[in-house]
Amino acid sequence: MPPVDPGSLNPDVVGDAERVTEFRAYLETVRSALDHPIALDAVSVADFAAVVLPGGHGPMADLAFDADLGRILATADTAALPIAPFCHGPAGLLSATTTDGGFVFAGRTLTVFTDEEERTGGLGANSPWFVATTLRDRGATVQDADPWTSHVVRDRNLISGQNPQSSHAVAQALLEVLAG
């Protein structure tokens, strides 16, 4: 079951107490889906219109190394299905490898929670690794904007957002793509 990032329920992080109340109410409307997630090994890309990888530090702990997610992402990318990771979500992209061990998204341009944002408002020195640096090391072209500002990068079917402030803009860009 996916846990809620405590920062998402912090008025100082999301803007005000009203937004926290709205978010809690939304979580209740999707509680049954959150309490019964689909196992990744049971996911068929053909059943979905897009792949969205939200942030929080969770993707760094498991999705970055999950072979089933890697299969989903590689299949979605081959099919030109929209893939929309944001904040720490692009860590999940690291799971997508080619048959010879390469990185499916090498040479692609994207954005992700920056190393500076991790140092100044993320886990800081407690971060097990830095997502932006690791994606660069694997061959992605990572574009950073000013810390804590909304920034979206689109490269073909890949729509990525830098941080929590980018969530709305990523959703808007994805909806535009899905609307055709």
Secondary structure by P-SEA (a helix, b strand, c coil): ccccccccccccccccaaaaaaaaaaaaaaaaaaaccccccccccccccbbbbbbcccccccccccaaaaaaaaaaaaaccbbbbcccccccccccccccccccccccccccccaaaaacccccccccccaaaaaaaacccccccccccbbbbbcccbbbbccccaaaaaaaaaaaaaac
